[in-house]
Amino acid sequence: MKRTILIVDNDASVRKLLAQALRRAGYNVLSAGSGREAIALAGRQPGPIDLLITDIVMEGVGGAGLYATL
C-alpha cells in the first residue's frame, strides 16, 4: 500500500525538492502552497493522509492551525 504525504510550504522550491525525493522513495505526494489550499486538497483526497510535512509560519493558516484542522 502506497502511503500519502502532504507537503505544505509557501516556498515552491522547497515543495518541489521534497516532493521529488519522496516520490522517488515510492510515496504518493500531495503538495500545497498554503494552509487553506492544503485544507481544500485534503478534503478532496479519497484516502488517508499518512504524514503532514508543513512550514510553521505561513500567511493565513499556519502549520499549527493546519495540523489542528486536519
KEVEXPA-439255 format. One record per residue: residue number from 1; x, y, z of N, C-alpha, C in turn; residue in one letter. Coordinates in nm, 4 decimals. Layout:
N
(rec NUM, (X, Y, Z), (X, Y, Z), (X, Y, Z), "A")
...
//
This chain:
70
(rec 1, (0.0838, -0.1182, 0.0000), (0.0000, 0.0000, 0.0000), (0.0881, 0.1244, 0.0000), "M")
(rec 2, (0.0623, 0.2133, -0.0947), (0.1392, 0.3363, -0.1067), (0.0901, 0.4381, -0.0047), "K")
(rec 3, (0.1786, 0.4901, 0.0775), (0.1445, 0.5914, 0.1779), (0.1388, 0.7296, 0.1139), "R")
(rec 4, (0.0527, 0.8162, 0.1694), (0.0343, 0.9514, 0.1168), (0.0911, 1.0544, 0.2133), "T")
(rec 5, (0.1702, 1.1448, 0.1590), (0.2319, 1.2529, 0.2366), (0.1841, 1.3855, 0.1797), "I")
(rec 6, (0.1422, 1.4748, 0.2673), (0.1011, 1.6098, 0.2283), (0.2115, 1.7072, 0.2683), "L")
(rec 7, (0.2661, 1.7768, 0.1684), (0.3693, 1.8781, 0.1906), (0.3041, 2.0148, 0.1766), "I")
(rec 8, (0.3240, 2.1005, 0.2761), (0.2674, 2.2347, 0.2722), (0.3768, 2.3353, 0.3048), "V")
(rec 9, (0.4087, 2.4186, 0.2080), (0.5111, 2.5215, 0.2274), (0.4855, 2.6315, 0.1262), "D")
(rec 10, (0.5039, 2.7559, 0.1673), (0.4815, 2.8672, 0.0760), (0.5987, 2.8877, -0.0208), "N")
(rec 11, (0.7062, 2.8131, -0.0038), (0.8218, 2.8196, -0.0925), (0.8123, 2.7046, -0.1938), "D")
(rec 12, (0.7864, 2.7388, -0.3187), (0.7665, 2.6376, -0.4232), (0.8887, 2.5482, -0.4420), "A")
(rec 13, (1.0084, 2.6040, -0.4285), (1.1290, 2.5226, -0.4482), (1.1437, 2.4170, -0.3388), "S")
(rec 14, (1.1047, 2.4498, -0.2173), (1.1079, 2.3522, -0.1073), (1.0082, 2.2402, -0.1350), "V")
(rec 15, (0.8873, 2.2779, -0.1740), (0.7847, 2.1769, -0.2060), (0.8314, 2.0852, -0.3179), "R")
(rec 16, (0.8868, 2.1430, -0.4223), (0.9300, 2.0642, -0.5378), (1.0409, 1.9663, -0.5000), "K")
(rec 17, (1.1394, 2.0125, -0.4263), (1.2513, 1.9271, -0.3858), (1.2043, 1.8107, -0.2984), "L")
(rec 18, (1.1236, 1.8409, -0.1983), (1.0707, 1.7357, -0.1109), (0.9840, 1.6371, -0.1876), "L")
(rec 19, (0.8967, 1.6886, -0.2731), (0.8065, 1.6022, -0.3497), (0.8844, 1.5073, -0.4399), "A")
(rec 20, (0.9854, 1.5575, -0.5068), (1.0667, 1.4728, -0.5945), (1.1335, 1.3601, -0.5165), "Q")
(rec 21, (1.1946, 1.3939, -0.4043), (1.2642, 1.2930, -0.3244), (1.1674, 1.1883, -0.2703), "A")
(rec 22, (1.0520, 1.2332, -0.2237), (0.9548, 1.1393, -0.1659), (0.8899, 1.0517, -0.2723), "L")
(rec 23, (0.8641, 1.1072, -0.3892), (0.8082, 1.0252, -0.4983), (0.9080, 0.9179, -0.5412), "R")
(rec 24, (1.0357, 0.9550, -0.5486), (1.1390, 0.8568, -0.5828), (1.1456, 0.7449, -0.4799), "R")
(rec 25, (1.1122, 0.7773, -0.3555), (1.1132, 0.6783, -0.2478), (0.9848, 0.5951, -0.2466), "A")
(rec 26, (0.8918, 0.6250, -0.3378), (0.7728, 0.5430, -0.3511), (0.6463, 0.5944, -0.2848), "G")
(rec 27, (0.6489, 0.7176, -0.2377), (0.5312, 0.7740, -0.1718), (0.4399, 0.8461, -0.2705), "Y")
(rec 28, (0.3113, 0.8490, -0.2388), (0.2161, 0.9341, -0.3081), (0.2265, 1.0707, -0.2404), "N")
(rec 29, (0.2511, 1.1761, -0.3172), (0.2754, 1.3079, -0.2586), (0.1702, 1.4082, -0.3049), "V")
(rec 30, (0.1132, 1.4775, -0.2075), (0.0246, 1.5908, -0.2337), (0.1010, 1.7157, -0.1928), "L")
(rec 31, (0.0812, 1.8248, -0.2631), (0.1575, 1.9460, -0.2366), (0.0662, 2.0676, -0.2399), "S")
(rec 32, (0.0852, 2.1561, -0.1419), (0.0053, 2.2789, -0.1353), (0.0942, 2.3956, -0.0937), "A")
(rec 33, (0.0596, 2.5139, -0.1432), (0.1380, 2.6332, -0.1150), (0.0886, 2.7161, 0.0020), "G")
(rec 34, (-0.0233, 2.6748, 0.0627), (-0.0763, 2.7479, 0.1781), (-0.1598, 2.6533, 0.2632), "S")
(rec 35, (-0.1869, 2.6961, 0.3845), (-0.2700, 2.6159, 0.4735), (-0.4109, 2.5991, 0.4187), "G")
(rec 36, (-0.4665, 2.7053, 0.3665), (-0.6026, 2.6978, 0.3100), (-0.6084, 2.6025, 0.1907), "R")
(rec 37, (-0.5074, 2.6113, 0.1058), (-0.5006, 2.5210, -0.0099), (-0.4880, 2.3755, 0.0368), "E")
(rec 38, (-0.4110, 2.3525, 0.1401), (-0.3926, 2.2168, 0.1935), (-0.5228, 2.1608, 0.2504), "A")
(rec 39, (-0.5986, 2.2441, 0.3190), (-0.7265, 2.2004, 0.3758), (-0.8219, 2.1593, 0.2638), "I")
(rec 40, (-0.8278, 2.2393, 0.1579), (-0.9135, 2.2069, 0.0437), (-0.8662, 2.0787, -0.0245), "A")
(rec 41, (-0.7370, 2.0658, -0.0426), (-0.6790, 1.9472, -0.1060), (-0.7071, 1.8219, -0.0238), "L")
(rec 42, (-0.6902, 1.8309, 0.1053), (-0.7157, 1.7170, 0.1940), (-0.8633, 1.6777, 0.1899), "A")
(rec 43, (-0.9512, 1.7749, 0.1752), (-1.0939, 1.7470, 0.1684), (-1.1335, 1.6705, 0.0434), "G")
(rec 44, (-1.0549, 1.6845, -0.0618), (-1.0816, 1.6138, -0.1877), (-1.0096, 1.4796, -0.1961), "R")
(rec 45, (-0.9204, 1.4541, -0.1020), (-0.8406, 1.3311, -0.1028), (-0.9279, 1.2137, -0.0591), "Q")
(rec 46, (-0.9443, 1.1108, -0.1435), (-1.0325, 1.0000, -0.1084), (-0.9802, 0.9097, 0.0040), "P")
(rec 47, (-0.8496, 0.9007, 0.0178), (-0.7924, 0.8136, 0.1207), (-0.7273, 0.8937, 0.2310), "G")
(rec 48, (-0.6637, 0.8231, 0.3250), (-0.5995, 0.8924, 0.4364), (-0.4705, 0.9630, 0.3952), "P")
(rec 49, (-0.4372, 1.0661, 0.4696), (-0.3071, 1.1306, 0.4580), (-0.2258, 1.0770, 0.5753), "I")
(rec 50, (-0.1170, 1.0085, 0.5430), (-0.0401, 0.9393, 0.6451), (0.0612, 1.0276, 0.7166), "D")
(rec 51, (0.1061, 1.1322, 0.6497), (0.2064, 1.2204, 0.7099), (0.1872, 1.3617, 0.6569), "L")
(rec 52, (0.1983, 1.4595, 0.7464), (0.1925, 1.6012, 0.7108), (0.3295, 1.6615, 0.7355), "L")
(rec 53, (0.3861, 1.7222, 0.6314), (0.5110, 1.7978, 0.6446), (0.4746, 1.9417, 0.6119), "I")
(rec 54, (0.4869, 2.0300, 0.7109), (0.4411, 2.1669, 0.6897), (0.5365, 2.2715, 0.7450), "T")
(rec 55, (0.5355, 2.3841, 0.6788), (0.6005, 2.5040, 0.7289), (0.5161, 2.5513, 0.8473), "D")
(rec 56, (0.5774, 2.6036, 0.9479), (0.5033, 2.6501, 1.0651), (0.4474, 2.7907, 1.0428), "I")
(rec 57, (0.5293, 2.8791, 0.9858), (0.4887, 3.0187, 0.9673), (0.4468, 3.0404, 0.8218), "V")
(rec 58, (0.3151, 3.0564, 0.8037), (0.2602, 3.0854, 0.6712), (0.1489, 3.1876, 0.6894), "M")
(rec 59, (0.1262, 3.2655, 0.5854), (0.0182, 3.3639, 0.5908), (-0.1157, 3.2922, 0.5956), "E")
(rec 60, (-0.2088, 3.3450, 0.6720), (-0.3411, 3.2825, 0.6840), (-0.3369, 3.1702, 0.7862), "G")
(rec 61, (-0.3514, 3.0481, 0.7405), (-0.3486, 2.9314, 0.8285), (-0.2054, 2.8806, 0.8370), "V")
(rec 62, (-0.1452, 2.8903, 0.9559), (-0.0098, 2.8417, 0.9773), (-0.0066, 2.6912, 1.0022), "G")
(rec 63, (0.1114, 2.6389, 1.0224), (0.1289, 2.4959, 1.0400), (0.0526, 2.4367, 1.1562), "G")
(rec 64, (0.0519, 2.5047, 1.2711), (-0.0183, 2.4523, 1.3886), (-0.1698, 2.4518, 1.3655), "A")
(rec 65, (-0.2216, 2.5578, 1.3054), (-0.3643, 2.5644, 1.2742), (-0.4043, 2.4605, 1.1707), "G")
(rec 66, (-0.3176, 2.4398, 1.0737), (-0.3420, 2.3380, 0.9715), (-0.3488, 2.1992, 1.0348), "L")
(rec 67, (-0.2523, 2.1692, 1.1189), (-0.2491, 2.0390, 1.1871), (-0.3767, 2.0185, 1.2674), "Y")
(rec 68, (-0.4173, 2.1203, 1.3407), (-0.5386, 2.1085, 1.4248), (-0.6635, 2.0879, 1.3387), "A")
(rec 69, (-0.6690, 2.1529, 1.2234), (-0.7838, 2.1402, 1.1345), (-0.7892, 2.0027, 1.0679), "T")
(rec 70, (-0.6742, 1.9548, 1.0245), (-0.6720, 1.8252, 0.9575), (-0.6916, 1.7126, 1.0575), "L")
//
